[in-house]
Amino acid sequence: MSRHRGAVRAAVAGVLLLTAGCSSVEPRVPGCDEAARLALVAQSVPTSSYVPCLRALPTGWSVTGFDAARGGTSFELLSDRADGRPVEVRLQRRCSTTGASPEPPRTAGGRTYLLLHSISPRYTGMLLDVFPGGCVTYRFDFARGSHLALMEELFATVDLLPRRQLRLELRRDLDIELGP
């Protein structure tokens, strides 16, 4: 293990230990301004050129799950208008876009796709952000009518932070290197 990778792991472990004592009822997905916590997400898919993070949660939304492990990170977001059906957000090394329709890209150098399973009676499917070294999928299941507002809120809530920006923030603020 390189010295730099060890430093990132030590910093991340320290952050996790500090936040474990301060845990709340719901899990915490790293915010886009939490470089040390985002390093954990970045290291789950070391090839990914982007890392998913949260902007402020809209009123009525909550985090119902968070798991960062080797090979990927996933979390769930739930709106009080989604009939108890959370949106599952997953960062992974690759994903299939078979059958999906291109959408305007949400990242520089990336591609965005929409794969709809149903539009009535429920709006269900998956949005995919694909970029060098990784992809983020968003599985959703919303009631018709509220789905437009919920999709807009989802896009405003989950952002994609460039890995190079995270690397610079970690170096500047914590004097550690994010590998690779």
C-alpha positions as a LaTeX table, in Angstrom:
\begin{tabular}{lrrr}
\hline
Residue & $x$ (\AA) & $y$ (\AA) & $z$ (\AA) \\
\hline
Met1 & 0.00 & 0.00 & 0.00 \\
Ser2 & 1.41 & 3.41 & $-0.91$ \\
Arg3 & 2.02 & 6.03 & 1.75 \\
His4 & $-0.57$ & 8.33 & 0.13 \\
Arg5 & $-3.29$ & 5.72 & $-0.02$ \\
Gly6 & $-2.55$ & 4.87 & 3.62 \\
Ala7 & $-2.90$ & 8.55 & 4.55 \\
Val8 & $-6.29$ & 8.76 & 2.84 \\
Arg9 & $-7.48$ & 5.62 & 4.59 \\
Ala10 & $-6.25$ & 6.90 & 7.96 \\
Ala11 & $-7.99$ & 10.25 & 7.44 \\
Val12 & $-11.20$ & 8.58 & 6.34 \\
Ala13 & $-11.08$ & 6.20 & 9.32 \\
Gly14 & $-10.62$ & 9.17 & 11.63 \\
Val15 & $-13.58$ & 10.97 & 10.13 \\
Leu16 & $-15.72$ & 7.86 & 10.45 \\
Leu17 & $-14.74$ & 7.40 & 14.09 \\
Leu18 & $-15.52$ & 11.02 & 14.86 \\
Thr19 & $-18.88$ & 10.93 & 13.09 \\
Ala20 & $-19.87$ & 7.56 & 14.60 \\
Gly21 & $-20.19$ & 9.17 & 18.02 \\
Cys22 & $-22.30$ & 11.93 & 16.54 \\
Ser23 & $-24.58$ & 9.72 & 14.50 \\
Ser24 & $-28.22$ & 10.60 & 14.16 \\
Val25 & $-31.24$ & 8.45 & 13.50 \\
Glu26 & $-30.72$ & 8.56 & 9.75 \\
Pro27 & $-27.50$ & 7.70 & 7.86 \\
Arg28 & $-25.46$ & 10.55 & 6.43 \\
Val29 & $-24.49$ & 10.69 & 2.79 \\
Pro30 & $-21.49$ & 12.99 & 2.36 \\
Gly31 & $-22.31$ & 16.52 & 1.33 \\
Cys32 & $-20.51$ & 18.04 & $-1.63$ \\
Asp33 & $-18.47$ & 20.20 & 0.75 \\
Glu34 & $-17.25$ & 17.30 & 2.94 \\
Ala35 & $-13.98$ & 16.30 & 1.26 \\
Ala36 & $-12.82$ & 13.88 & 3.97 \\
Arg37 & $-16.10$ & 11.93 & 3.95 \\
Leu38 & $-16.25$ & 12.01 & 0.13 \\
Ala39 & $-12.83$ & 10.35 & 0.02 \\
Leu40 & $-14.52$ & 7.19 & 1.28 \\
Val41 & $-16.97$ & 7.29 & $-1.63$ \\
Ala42 & $-14.17$ & 8.06 & $-4.10$ \\
Gln43 & $-12.09$ & 5.12 & $-2.89$ \\
Ser44 & $-15.03$ & 2.72 & $-3.32$ \\
Val45 & $-14.58$ & 3.13 & $-7.11$ \\
Pro46 & $-11.01$ & 4.40 & $-7.53$ \\
Thr47 & $-11.35$ & 4.69 & $-11.34$ \\
Ser48 & $-14.38$ & 7.01 & $-11.21$ \\
Ser49 & $-13.81$ & 10.52 & $-12.53$ \\
Tyr50 & $-16.88$ & 11.79 & $-10.58$ \\
Val51 & $-18.20$ & 11.19 & $-7.09$ \\
Pro52 & $-21.90$ & 11.54 & $-6.15$ \\
Cys53 & $-22.63$ & 13.85 & $-3.24$ \\
Leu54 & $-25.57$ & 15.69 & $-1.72$ \\
Arg55 & $-26.51$ & 19.30 & $-1.91$ \\
Ala56 & $-29.07$ & 20.39 & 0.68 \\
Leu57 & $-32.00$ & 17.97 & 0.97 \\
Pro58 & $-35.29$ & 19.55 & $-0.11$ \\
Thr59 & $-38.09$ & 19.79 & 2.42 \\
Gly60 & $-39.74$ & 16.39 & 2.81 \\
Trp61 & $-36.70$ & 14.35 & 1.68 \\
Ser62 & $-34.55$ & 12.13 & 3.91 \\
Val63 & $-31.69$ & 9.67 & 3.63 \\
Thr64 & $-32.79$ & 6.11 & 4.42 \\
Gly65 & $-29.59$ & 4.21 & 3.69 \\
Phe66 & $-25.87$ & 4.64 & 2.96 \\
Asp67 & $-23.25$ & 1.99 & 2.19 \\
Ala68 & $-19.71$ & 2.60 & 0.93 \\
Ala69 & $-17.66$ & $-0.52$ & 0.22 \\
Arg70 & $-15.01$ & $-1.74$ & $-2.17$ \\
Gly71 & $-16.60$ & $-1.83$ & $-5.61$ \\
Gly72 & $-19.25$ & 0.81 & $-5.08$ \\
Thr73 & $-21.30$ & 3.13 & $-2.93$ \\
Ser74 & $-25.06$ & 3.22 & $-2.65$ \\
Phe75 & $-27.54$ & 5.35 & $-0.79$ \\
Glu76 & $-31.29$ & 5.82 & $-0.67$ \\
Leu77 & $-33.27$ & 9.03 & $-0.68$ \\
Leu78 & $-36.94$ & 9.16 & 0.22 \\
Ser79 & $-39.47$ & 11.92 & $-0.37$ \\
Asp80 & $-42.58$ & 12.17 & 1.77 \\
Arg81 & $-44.45$ & 12.34 & $-1.58$ \\
Ala82 & $-43.03$ & 9.06 & $-2.93$ \\
Asp83 & $-45.38$ & 6.58 & $-1.23$ \\
Gly84 & $-42.53$ & 5.05 & 0.82 \\
Arg85 & $-40.52$ & 4.14 & $-2.29$ \\
Pro86 & $-36.95$ & 5.44 & $-2.03$ \\
Val87 & $-34.70$ & 6.42 & $-4.90$ \\
Glu88 & $-31.63$ & 4.17 & $-4.92$ \\
Val89 & $-28.45$ & 5.97 & $-6.01$ \\
Arg90 & $-25.45$ & 3.75 & $-6.81$ \\
Leu91 & $-21.88$ & 4.55 & $-7.87$ \\
Gln92 & $-20.18$ & 1.66 & $-9.63$ \\
Arg93 & $-17.39$ & 0.98 & $-12.09$ \\
Arg94 & $-19.67$ & 0.32 & $-15.06$ \\
Cys95 & $-23.31$ & $-0.04$ & $-15.97$ \\
Ser96 & $-25.31$ & $-1.05$ & $-19.01$ \\
Thr97 & $-27.13$ & 1.58 & $-21.05$ \\
Thr98 & $-28.90$ & $-1.00$ & $-23.24$ \\
Gly99 & $-32.38$ & 0.25 & $-24.12$ \\
Ala100 & $-31.83$ & 3.67 & $-22.53$ \\
Ser101 & $-32.41$ & 6.98 & $-24.32$ \\
Pro102 & $-29.78$ & 9.73 & $-24.33$ \\
Glu103 & $-30.53$ & 12.82 & $-22.23$ \\
Pro104 & $-28.61$ & 16.10 & $-21.91$ \\
Pro105 & $-25.38$ & 15.26 & $-20.04$ \\
Arg106 & $-25.07$ & 16.29 & $-16.38$ \\
Thr107 & $-21.24$ & 16.18 & $-16.39$ \\
Ala108 & $-18.43$ & 17.44 & $-18.58$ \\
Gly109 & $-17.15$ & 14.48 & $-20.58$ \\
Gly110 & $-20.03$ & 12.28 & $-19.45$ \\
Arg111 & $-23.26$ & 10.96 & $-20.87$ \\
Thr112 & $-26.71$ & 10.77 & $-19.29$ \\
Tyr113 & $-29.38$ & 8.22 & $-20.17$ \\
Leu114 & $-32.96$ & 7.53 & $-19.16$ \\
Leu115 & $-34.41$ & 4.03 & $-19.10$ \\
Leu116 & $-38.16$ & 4.05 & $-18.41$ \\
His117 & $-39.92$ & 0.88 & $-17.30$ \\
Ser118 & $-43.36$ & 2.45 & $-16.97$ \\
Ile119 & $-44.99$ & 5.85 & $-17.28$ \\
Ser120 & $-48.45$ & 4.86 & $-16.08$ \\
Pro121 & $-49.83$ & 4.24 & $-13.53$ \\
Arg122 & $-46.40$ & 4.94 & $-11.99$ \\
Tyr123 & $-43.34$ & 6.67 & $-13.42$ \\
Thr124 & $-40.60$ & 4.07 & $-12.88$ \\
Gly125 & $-37.17$ & 3.55 & $-14.31$ \\
Met126 & $-33.55$ & 4.45 & $-14.03$ \\
Leu127 & $-31.41$ & 7.48 & $-14.83$ \\
Leu128 & $-27.74$ & 6.79 & $-15.61$ \\
Asp129 & $-24.79$ & 9.18 & $-15.50$ \\
Val130 & $-21.88$ & 7.52 & $-17.31$ \\
Phe131 & $-18.38$ & 9.02 & $-17.27$ \\
Pro132 & $-14.78$ & 7.83 & $-17.54$ \\
Gly133 & $-14.11$ & 5.11 & $-14.97$ \\
Gly134 & $-17.58$ & 4.91 & $-13.47$ \\
Cys135 & $-21.28$ & 5.55 & $-13.52$ \\
Val136 & $-24.07$ & 6.56 & $-11.17$ \\
Thr137 & $-27.53$ & 5.00 & $-11.45$ \\
Tyr138 & $-30.72$ & 6.39 & $-9.92$ \\
Arg139 & $-33.62$ & 3.90 & $-9.62$ \\
Phe140 & $-36.92$ & 5.68 & $-9.10$ \\
Asp141 & $-40.59$ & 4.77 & $-8.69$ \\
Phe142 & $-42.89$ & 7.79 & $-8.40$ \\
Ala143 & $-46.63$ & 8.32 & $-8.66$ \\
Arg144 & $-47.76$ & 10.09 & $-11.83$ \\
Gly145 & $-48.48$ & 13.73 & $-11.23$ \\
Ser146 & $-45.83$ & 14.36 & $-8.57$ \\
His147 & $-43.07$ & 12.70 & $-10.63$ \\
Leu148 & $-41.97$ & 15.85 & $-12.46$ \\
Ala149 & $-41.35$ & 17.82 & $-9.27$ \\
Leu150 & $-39.70$ & 14.82 & $-7.61$ \\
Met151 & $-37.32$ & 14.25 & $-10.54$ \\
Glu152 & $-36.41$ & 17.96 & $-10.54$ \\
Glu153 & $-35.72$ & 17.85 & $-6.79$ \\
Leu154 & $-33.63$ & 14.69 & $-7.21$ \\
Phe155 & $-31.46$ & 16.37 & $-9.87$ \\
Ala156 & $-30.99$ & 19.42 & $-7.63$ \\
Thr157 & $-30.11$ & 17.23 & $-4.61$ \\
Val158 & $-27.58$ & 14.73 & $-6.00$ \\
Asp159 & $-24.57$ & 16.35 & $-7.62$ \\
Leu160 & $-21.49$ & 14.86 & $-9.23$ \\
Leu161 & $-18.22$ & 16.26 & $-7.92$ \\
Pro162 & $-15.21$ & 15.88 & $-10.22$ \\
Arg163 & $-12.59$ & 13.58 & $-8.67$ \\
Arg164 & $-9.85$ & 16.06 & $-9.62$ \\
Gln165 & $-11.61$ & 18.77 & $-7.57$ \\
Leu166 & $-11.91$ & 16.41 & $-4.59$ \\
Arg167 & $-8.23$ & 15.51 & $-4.95$ \\
Leu168 & $-7.28$ & 19.21 & $-4.85$ \\
Glu169 & $-9.49$ & 19.91 & $-1.82$ \\
Leu170 & $-8.03$ & 16.97 & 0.12 \\
Arg171 & $-4.49$ & 18.09 & $-0.68$ \\
Arg172 & $-5.19$ & 21.73 & 0.21 \\
Asp173 & $-7.32$ & 21.23 & 3.32 \\
Leu174 & $-5.95$ & 17.99 & 4.82 \\
Asp175 & $-2.54$ & 17.60 & 3.15 \\
Ile176 & $-3.40$ & 14.09 & 1.94 \\
Glu177 & $-3.38$ & 12.53 & $-1.50$ \\
Leu178 & $-6.37$ & 10.73 & $-2.98$ \\
Gly179 & $-5.32$ & 7.69 & $-4.94$ \\
Pro180 & $-5.07$ & 6.62 & $-7.64$ \\
\hline
\end{tabular}
